[in-house]
């Protein structure tokens, strides 16, 4: 995902953060949204004239299947 990707979709009329998340996979990379989500909200606010605090955060979804903690920390030795 690039800034240009975000701006292009907003210019095409996609102004819903949930839809942007689905189309661009925001929050699904290594940062899990901690870095990219505030940037996307900032771009969305600038392009739409909204205040960043007026743009709701996208819903958090848990894994479809439970993941054992061991599977998450096993790589860290």
Backbone as XML, in Angstrom:
<?xml version="1.0"?>
<chain id="A" units="angstrom">
  <residue number="1" name="UNK">
    <atom name="N" x="0.843" y="-1.176" z="0.000"/>
    <atom name="CA" x="0.000" y="0.000" z="0.000"/>
    <atom name="C" x="0.891" y="1.243" z="0.000"/>
  </residue>
  <residue number="2" name="UNK">
    <atom name="N" x="0.544" y="2.199" z="-0.836"/>
    <atom name="CA" x="1.285" y="3.462" z="-0.884"/>
    <atom name="C" x="0.321" y="4.609" z="-0.623"/>
  </residue>
  <residue number="3" name="UNK">
    <atom name="N" x="0.881" y="5.781" z="-0.358"/>
    <atom name="CA" x="0.063" y="6.983" z="-0.188"/>
    <atom name="C" x="-0.764" y="7.213" z="-1.447"/>
  </residue>
  <residue number="4" name="UNK">
    <atom name="N" x="-0.161" y="6.963" z="-2.592"/>
    <atom name="CA" x="-0.864" y="7.150" z="-3.863"/>
    <atom name="C" x="-2.064" y="6.214" z="-3.967"/>
  </residue>
  <residue number="5" name="UNK">
    <atom name="N" x="-1.919" y="4.975" z="-3.484"/>
    <atom name="CA" x="-3.038" y="4.026" z="-3.494"/>
    <atom name="C" x="-4.196" y="4.556" z="-2.665"/>
  </residue>
  <residue number="6" name="UNK">
    <atom name="N" x="-3.880" y="5.058" z="-1.475"/>
    <atom name="CA" x="-4.912" y="5.588" z="-0.575"/>
    <atom name="C" x="-5.584" y="6.791" z="-1.215"/>
  </residue>
  <residue number="7" name="UNK">
    <atom name="N" x="-4.800" y="7.724" z="-1.708"/>
    <atom name="CA" x="-5.353" y="8.946" z="-2.312"/>
    <atom name="C" x="-6.202" y="8.627" z="-3.540"/>
  </residue>
  <residue number="8" name="UNK">
    <atom name="N" x="-5.762" y="7.669" z="-4.350"/>
    <atom name="CA" x="-6.516" y="7.302" z="-5.557"/>
    <atom name="C" x="-7.902" y="6.779" z="-5.185"/>
  </residue>
  <residue number="9" name="UNK">
    <atom name="N" x="-7.961" y="5.882" z="-4.205"/>
    <atom name="CA" x="-9.258" y="5.345" z="-3.799"/>
    <atom name="C" x="-10.160" y="6.433" z="-3.218"/>
  </residue>
  <residue number="10" name="UNK">
    <atom name="N" x="-9.596" y="7.317" z="-2.421"/>
    <atom name="CA" x="-10.394" y="8.416" z="-1.859"/>
    <atom name="C" x="-10.911" y="9.304" z="-2.986"/>
  </residue>
  <residue number="11" name="UNK">
    <atom name="N" x="-10.050" y="9.607" z="-3.946"/>
    <atom name="CA" x="-10.468" y="10.415" z="-5.100"/>
    <atom name="C" x="-11.558" y="9.723" z="-5.912"/>
  </residue>
  <residue number="12" name="UNK">
    <atom name="N" x="-11.566" y="8.373" z="-5.879"/>
    <atom name="CA" x="-12.600" y="7.610" z="-6.591"/>
    <atom name="C" x="-13.885" y="7.493" z="-5.775"/>
  </residue>
  <residue number="13" name="UNK">
    <atom name="N" x="-13.890" y="8.062" z="-4.563"/>
    <atom name="CA" x="-15.111" y="8.069" z="-3.769"/>
    <atom name="C" x="-15.138" y="7.120" z="-2.588"/>
  </residue>
  <residue number="14" name="UNK">
    <atom name="N" x="-14.072" y="6.384" z="-2.366"/>
    <atom name="CA" x="-14.026" y="5.467" z="-1.226"/>
    <atom name="C" x="-13.579" y="6.269" z="-0.007"/>
  </residue>
  <residue number="15" name="UNK">
    <atom name="N" x="-14.526" y="6.617" z="0.863"/>
    <atom name="CA" x="-14.194" y="7.427" z="2.036"/>
    <atom name="C" x="-14.529" y="6.728" z="3.347"/>
  </residue>
  <residue number="16" name="UNK">
    <atom name="N" x="-14.917" y="5.477" z="3.277"/>
    <atom name="CA" x="-15.216" y="4.702" z="4.475"/>
    <atom name="C" x="-13.955" y="3.947" z="4.894"/>
  </residue>
  <residue number="17" name="UNK">
    <atom name="N" x="-13.518" y="4.135" z="6.152"/>
    <atom name="CA" x="-12.282" y="3.520" z="6.615"/>
    <atom name="C" x="-12.362" y="1.996" z="6.547"/>
  </residue>
  <residue number="18" name="UNK">
    <atom name="N" x="-13.536" y="1.424" z="6.794"/>
    <atom name="CA" x="-13.688" y="-0.035" z="6.706"/>
    <atom name="C" x="-13.454" y="-0.527" z="5.275"/>
  </residue>
  <residue number="19" name="UNK">
    <atom name="N" x="-13.981" y="0.211" z="4.322"/>
    <atom name="CA" x="-13.796" y="-0.182" z="2.914"/>
    <atom name="C" x="-12.339" y="-0.006" z="2.492"/>
  </residue>
  <residue number="20" name="UNK">
    <atom name="N" x="-11.718" y="1.088" z="2.925"/>
    <atom name="CA" x="-10.297" y="1.274" z="2.628"/>
    <atom name="C" x="-9.479" y="0.135" z="3.232"/>
  </residue>
  <residue number="21" name="UNK">
    <atom name="N" x="-9.842" y="-0.267" z="4.436"/>
    <atom name="CA" x="-9.136" y="-1.375" z="5.101"/>
    <atom name="C" x="-9.254" y="-2.656" z="4.283"/>
  </residue>
  <residue number="22" name="UNK">
    <atom name="N" x="-10.451" y="-2.947" z="3.816"/>
    <atom name="CA" x="-10.657" y="-4.169" z="3.028"/>
    <atom name="C" x="-9.908" y="-4.121" z="1.699"/>
  </residue>
  <residue number="23" name="UNK">
    <atom name="N" x="-9.967" y="-2.995" z="1.027"/>
    <atom name="CA" x="-9.352" y="-2.884" z="-0.298"/>
    <atom name="C" x="-7.827" y="-2.839" z="-0.249"/>
  </residue>
  <residue number="24" name="UNK">
    <atom name="N" x="-7.290" y="-2.185" z="0.784"/>
    <atom name="CA" x="-5.841" y="-1.998" z="0.856"/>
    <atom name="C" x="-5.160" y="-2.874" z="1.909"/>
  </residue>
  <residue number="25" name="UNK">
    <atom name="N" x="-5.961" y="-3.646" z="2.643"/>
    <atom name="CA" x="-5.452" y="-4.525" z="3.695"/>
    <atom name="C" x="-4.734" y="-3.751" z="4.793"/>
  </residue>
  <residue number="26" name="UNK">
    <atom name="N" x="-5.276" y="-2.574" z="5.106"/>
    <atom name="CA" x="-4.723" y="-1.733" z="6.172"/>
    <atom name="C" x="-4.809" y="-2.492" z="7.495"/>
  </residue>
  <residue number="27" name="UNK">
    <atom name="N" x="-3.730" y="-2.490" z="8.233"/>
    <atom name="CA" x="-3.705" y="-3.132" z="9.540"/>
    <atom name="C" x="-3.444" y="-4.619" z="9.502"/>
  </residue>
  <residue number="28" name="UNK">
    <atom name="N" x="-3.163" y="-5.158" z="8.327"/>
    <atom name="CA" x="-2.967" y="-6.604" z="8.218"/>
    <atom name="C" x="-1.502" y="-6.978" z="7.990"/>
  </residue>
  <residue number="29" name="UNK">
    <atom name="N" x="-0.626" y="-6.000" z="8.080"/>
    <atom name="CA" x="0.802" y="-6.275" z="7.909"/>
    <atom name="C" x="1.503" y="-6.354" z="9.249"/>
  </residue>
  <residue number="30" name="UNK">
    <atom name="N" x="2.815" y="-6.255" z="9.229"/>
    <atom name="CA" x="3.595" y="-6.400" z="10.459"/>
    <atom name="C" x="3.244" y="-5.388" z="11.555"/>
  </residue>
  <residue number="31" name="UNK">
    <atom name="N" x="2.843" y="-4.184" z="11.199"/>
    <atom name="CA" x="2.536" y="-3.176" z="12.226"/>
    <atom name="C" x="1.165" y="-3.387" z="12.848"/>
  </residue>
  <residue number="32" name="UNK">
    <atom name="N" x="0.342" y="-4.243" z="12.226"/>
    <atom name="CA" x="-1.018" y="-4.515" z="12.709"/>
    <atom name="C" x="-1.833" y="-3.228" z="12.886"/>
  </residue>
  <residue number="33" name="UNK">
    <atom name="N" x="-1.542" y="-2.224" z="12.061"/>
    <atom name="CA" x="-2.302" y="-0.982" z="12.068"/>
    <atom name="C" x="-1.746" y="0.106" z="12.971"/>
  </residue>
  <residue number="34" name="UNK">
    <atom name="N" x="-0.748" y="-0.209" z="13.770"/>
    <atom name="CA" x="-0.214" y="0.803" z="14.694"/>
    <atom name="C" x="0.467" y="1.948" z="13.951"/>
  </residue>
  <residue number="35" name="UNK">
    <atom name="N" x="1.055" y="1.668" z="12.808"/>
    <atom name="CA" x="1.731" y="2.709" z="12.030"/>
    <atom name="C" x="0.866" y="3.181" z="10.868"/>
  </residue>
  <residue number="36" name="UNK">
    <atom name="N" x="0.349" y="2.234" z="10.086"/>
    <atom name="CA" x="-0.340" y="2.607" z="8.849"/>
    <atom name="C" x="-1.719" y="3.220" z="9.099"/>
  </residue>
  <residue number="37" name="UNK">
    <atom name="N" x="-2.428" y="2.776" z="10.100"/>
    <atom name="CA" x="-3.783" y="3.277" z="10.320"/>
    <atom name="C" x="-3.816" y="4.783" z="10.629"/>
  </residue>
  <residue number="38" name="UNK">
    <atom name="N" x="-2.968" y="5.288" z="11.532"/>
    <atom name="CA" x="-2.965" y="6.745" z="11.747"/>
    <atom name="C" x="-2.599" y="7.536" z="10.489"/>
  </residue>
  <residue number="39" name="UNK">
    <atom name="N" x="-1.712" y="6.976" z="9.672"/>
    <atom name="CA" x="-1.334" y="7.652" z="8.425"/>
    <atom name="C" x="-2.531" y="7.708" z="7.479"/>
  </residue>
  <residue number="40" name="UNK">
    <atom name="N" x="-3.231" y="6.596" z="7.323"/>
    <atom name="CA" x="-4.395" y="6.545" z="6.429"/>
    <atom name="C" x="-5.490" y="7.471" z="6.947"/>
  </residue>
  <residue number="41" name="UNK">
    <atom name="N" x="-5.717" y="7.493" z="8.247"/>
    <atom name="CA" x="-6.729" y="8.395" z="8.816"/>
    <atom name="C" x="-6.347" y="9.838" z="8.553"/>
  </residue>
  <residue number="42" name="UNK">
    <atom name="N" x="-5.079" y="10.159" z="8.671"/>
    <atom name="CA" x="-4.601" y="11.519" z="8.386"/>
    <atom name="C" x="-4.848" y="11.899" z="6.921"/>
  </residue>
  <residue number="43" name="UNK">
    <atom name="N" x="-4.554" y="10.992" z="6.021"/>
    <atom name="CA" x="-4.780" y="11.249" z="4.592"/>
    <atom name="C" x="-6.279" y="11.406" z="4.326"/>
  </residue>
  <residue number="44" name="UNK">
    <atom name="N" x="-7.081" y="10.518" z="4.901"/>
    <atom name="CA" x="-8.531" y="10.581" z="4.716"/>
    <atom name="C" x="-9.088" y="11.899" z="5.245"/>
  </residue>
  <residue number="45" name="UNK">
    <atom name="N" x="-8.615" y="12.323" z="6.392"/>
    <atom name="CA" x="-9.071" y="13.591" z="6.969"/>
    <atom name="C" x="-8.703" y="14.767" z="6.062"/>
  </residue>
  <residue number="46" name="UNK">
    <atom name="N" x="-7.478" y="14.773" z="5.592"/>
    <atom name="CA" x="-7.016" y="15.860" z="4.723"/>
    <atom name="C" x="-7.812" y="15.910" z="3.425"/>
  </residue>
  <residue number="47" name="UNK">
    <atom name="N" x="-8.068" y="14.746" z="2.836"/>
    <atom name="CA" x="-8.742" y="14.702" z="1.539"/>
    <atom name="C" x="-10.254" y="14.961" z="1.639"/>
  </residue>
  <residue number="48" name="UNK">
    <atom name="N" x="-10.847" y="14.685" z="2.810"/>
    <atom name="CA" x="-12.299" y="14.841" z="2.940"/>
    <atom name="C" x="-12.699" y="16.073" z="3.749"/>
  </residue>
  <residue number="49" name="UNK">
    <atom name="N" x="-11.728" y="16.722" z="4.388"/>
    <atom name="CA" x="-12.038" y="17.893" z="5.202"/>
    <atom name="C" x="-12.566" y="17.538" z="6.592"/>
  </residue>
  <residue number="50" name="UNK">
    <atom name="N" x="-12.503" y="16.249" z="6.942"/>
    <atom name="CA" x="-12.937" y="15.835" z="8.281"/>
    <atom name="C" x="-11.780" y="15.983" z="9.265"/>
  </residue>
  <residue number="51" name="UNK">
    <atom name="N" x="-12.130" y="16.011" z="10.546"/>
    <atom name="CA" x="-11.092" y="15.989" z="11.568"/>
    <atom name="C" x="-10.726" y="14.523" z="11.823"/>
  </residue>
  <residue number="52" name="UNK">
    <atom name="N" x="-9.438" y="14.237" z="12.044"/>
    <atom name="CA" x="-9.037" y="12.849" z="12.280"/>
    <atom name="C" x="-9.824" y="12.183" z="13.417"/>
  </residue>
  <residue number="53" name="UNK">
    <atom name="N" x="-10.113" y="12.923" z="14.463"/>
    <atom name="CA" x="-10.842" y="12.343" z="15.593"/>
    <atom name="C" x="-12.305" y="12.032" z="15.256"/>
  </residue>
  <residue number="54" name="UNK">
    <atom name="N" x="-12.799" y="12.550" z="14.137"/>
    <atom name="CA" x="-14.171" y="12.249" z="13.710"/>
    <atom name="C" x="-14.248" y="11.013" z="12.811"/>
  </residue>
  <residue number="55" name="UNK">
    <atom name="N" x="-13.102" y="10.445" z="12.493"/>
    <atom name="CA" x="-13.067" y="9.233" z="11.671"/>
    <atom name="C" x="-12.929" y="8.047" z="12.618"/>
  </residue>
  <residue number="56" name="UNK">
    <atom name="N" x="-13.946" y="7.183" z="12.677"/>
    <atom name="CA" x="-13.883" y="6.061" z="13.618"/>
    <atom name="C" x="-12.832" y="5.031" z="13.203"/>
  </residue>
  <residue number="57" name="UNK">
    <atom name="N" x="-12.235" y="4.404" z="14.189"/>
    <atom name="CA" x="-11.282" y="3.332" z="13.906"/>
    <atom name="C" x="-12.037" y="2.138" z="13.335"/>
  </residue>
  <residue number="58" name="UNK">
    <atom name="N" x="-11.412" y="1.409" z="12.429"/>
    <atom name="CA" x="-12.084" y="0.215" z="11.894"/>
    <atom name="C" x="-12.252" y="-0.839" z="12.984"/>
  </residue>
  <residue number="59" name="UNK">
    <atom name="N" x="-13.202" y="-1.716" z="12.779"/>
    <atom name="CA" x="-13.475" y="-2.782" z="13.747"/>
    <atom name="C" x="-12.286" y="-3.737" z="13.828"/>
  </residue>
  <residue number="60" name="UNK">
    <atom name="N" x="-12.065" y="-4.225" z="15.026"/>
    <atom name="CA" x="-11.038" y="-5.243" z="15.243"/>
    <atom name="C" x="-11.704" y="-6.599" z="15.167"/>
  </residue>
  <residue number="61" name="UNK">
    <atom name="N" x="-11.099" y="-7.488" z="14.428"/>
    <atom name="CA" x="-11.668" y="-8.825" z="14.279"/>
    <atom name="C" x="-10.666" y="-9.857" z="14.786"/>
  </residue>
  <residue number="62" name="UNK">
    <atom name="N" x="-11.166" y="-10.799" z="15.530"/>
    <atom name="CA" x="-10.322" y="-11.855" z="16.065"/>
    <atom name="C" x="-10.149" y="-12.941" z="15.014"/>
  </residue>
  <residue number="63" name="UNK">
    <atom name="N" x="-9.099" y="-13.775" z="15.130"/>
    <atom name="CA" x="-8.910" y="-14.866" z="14.171"/>
    <atom name="C" x="-10.132" y="-15.780" z="14.130"/>
  </residue>
  <residue number="64" name="UNK">
    <atom name="N" x="-10.385" y="-16.354" z="12.969"/>
    <atom name="CA" x="-11.514" y="-17.258" z="12.793"/>
    <atom name="C" x="-11.336" y="-18.486" z="13.685"/>
  </residue>
  <residue number="65" name="UNK">
    <atom name="N" x="-10.114" y="-18.976" z="13.734"/>
    <atom name="CA" x="-9.804" y="-20.109" z="14.607"/>
    <atom name="C" x="-8.882" y="-19.623" z="15.711"/>
  </residue>
  <residue number="66" name="UNK">
    <atom name="N" x="-9.048" y="-20.119" z="16.924"/>
    <atom name="CA" x="-8.128" y="-19.733" z="18.001"/>
    <atom name="C" x="-6.689" y="-20.114" z="17.656"/>
  </residue>
  <residue number="67" name="UNK">
    <atom name="N" x="-5.775" y="-19.250" z="18.020"/>
    <atom name="CA" x="-4.354" y="-19.489" z="17.770"/>
    <atom name="C" x="-3.667" y="-19.663" z="19.121"/>
  </residue>
  <residue number="68" name="UNK">
    <atom name="N" x="-3.000" y="-20.788" z="19.325"/>
    <atom name="CA" x="-2.307" y="-20.972" z="20.597"/>
    <atom name="C" x="-1.168" y="-19.961" z="20.755"/>
  </residue>
  <residue number="69" name="UNK">
    <atom name="N" x="-0.964" y="-19.487" z="21.963"/>
    <atom name="CA" x="0.106" y="-18.521" z="22.232"/>
    <atom name="C" x="1.448" y="-19.083" z="21.765"/>
  </residue>
  <residue number="70" name="UNK">
    <atom name="N" x="1.656" y="-20.371" z="21.952"/>
    <atom name="CA" x="2.910" y="-21.008" z="21.547"/>
    <atom name="C" x="3.212" y="-20.743" z="20.069"/>
  </residue>
  <residue number="71" name="UNK">
    <atom name="N" x="2.190" y="-20.752" z="19.244"/>
    <atom name="CA" x="2.383" y="-20.513" z="17.803"/>
    <atom name="C" x="2.834" y="-19.084" z="17.531"/>
  </residue>
  <residue number="72" name="UNK">
    <atom name="N" x="2.458" y="-18.154" z="18.391"/>
    <atom name="CA" x="2.808" y="-16.756" z="18.180"/>
    <atom name="C" x="4.209" y="-16.434" z="18.671"/>
  </residue>
  <residue number="73" name="UNK">
    <atom name="N" x="4.655" y="-17.091" z="19.733"/>
    <atom name="CA" x="5.956" y="-16.750" z="20.319"/>
    <atom name="C" x="7.052" y="-17.743" z="19.977"/>
  </residue>
  <residue number="74" name="UNK">
    <atom name="N" x="6.727" y="-18.821" z="19.319"/>
    <atom name="CA" x="7.711" y="-19.851" z="19.014"/>
    <atom name="C" x="8.901" y="-19.328" z="18.226"/>
  </residue>
  <residue number="75" name="UNK">
    <atom name="N" x="8.683" y="-18.363" z="17.340"/>
    <atom name="CA" x="9.767" y="-17.826" z="16.526"/>
    <atom name="C" x="10.743" y="-16.948" z="17.310"/>
  </residue>
  <residue number="76" name="UNK">
    <atom name="N" x="10.372" y="-16.507" z="18.490"/>
    <atom name="CA" x="11.225" y="-15.632" z="19.291"/>
    <atom name="C" x="12.025" y="-16.455" z="20.284"/>
  </residue>
  <residue number="77" name="UNK">
    <atom name="N" x="13.250" y="-16.805" z="19.903"/>
    <atom name="CA" x="14.107" y="-17.601" z="20.803"/>
    <atom name="C" x="15.355" y="-16.860" z="21.139"/>
  </residue>
</chain>
